[in-house]
Amino acid sequence: MDTGGDAHEPVGVGDPLDEWLAGQLPKAKTVPFASSGHAPFSEEPDRFNEGLGNFAS
């Protein structure tokens, strides 16, 4: 699971590395967190835990 915090990015700009990495790994998925910076597990814990649960199942 690649979590991308977008809070410090200009609106509409994601991290191209996130998309590239997801394209290189089988079954990978990028999960953007628009209201987080570097710690989505702390800044958006409910959404992070949902994404982690989906990834682990």
C-alpha positions as CSV (number, residue, x, y, z in Angstrom):
1,M,0.0,0.0,0.0
2,D,1.5,3.3,-1.1
3,T,0.0,6.2,0.9
4,G,0.3,9.6,-0.6
5,G,-0.2,12.7,1.5
6,D,-1.4,15.6,-0.7
7,A,-1.8,18.4,1.9
8,H,1.5,20.0,0.9
9,E,1.1,19.6,-2.8
10,P,-0.5,22.3,-5.1
11,V,-4.2,21.5,-5.8
12,G,-4.5,18.8,-8.5
13,V,-0.9,17.8,-8.4
14,G,-0.1,14.3,-7.0
15,D,3.2,12.6,-6.7
16,P,4.2,11.0,-10.1
17,L,6.4,8.6,-8.2
18,D,3.3,7.2,-6.4
19,E,1.6,6.4,-9.7
20,W,4.8,5.0,-11.2
21,L,5.4,2.7,-8.2
22,A,1.9,1.4,-8.2
23,G,2.3,0.6,-11.9
24,Q,5.4,-1.5,-11.2
25,L,4.0,-3.7,-8.5
26,P,1.4,-6.4,-9.0
27,K,-1.9,-5.6,-7.2
28,A,-0.6,-2.2,-6.0
29,K,-2.9,0.6,-5.4
30,T,-2.2,4.3,-4.6
31,V,-4.3,5.7,-1.8
32,P,-4.2,9.5,-1.7
33,F,-4.8,11.4,1.5
34,A,-5.9,15.0,0.6
35,S,-5.8,16.3,4.2
36,S,-2.5,14.7,5.3
37,G,1.1,15.5,4.9
38,H,3.7,12.8,5.9
39,A,1.7,11.0,8.5
40,P,-1.7,9.9,7.2
41,F,-1.9,7.2,9.9
42,S,-2.0,10.1,12.4
43,E,-3.8,12.8,10.5
44,E,-6.6,10.7,8.9
45,P,-6.6,7.5,11.1
46,D,-10.1,6.2,10.1
47,R,-9.4,6.5,6.4
48,F,-5.9,5.1,6.8
49,N,-7.2,2.1,8.8
50,E,-9.9,1.5,6.2
51,G,-7.3,1.5,3.4
52,L,-4.9,-0.7,5.4
53,G,-7.8,-3.2,6.1
54,N,-8.7,-3.3,2.4
55,F,-5.0,-3.9,1.5
56,A,-4.5,-6.7,4.0
57,S,-7.7,-8.6,3.1
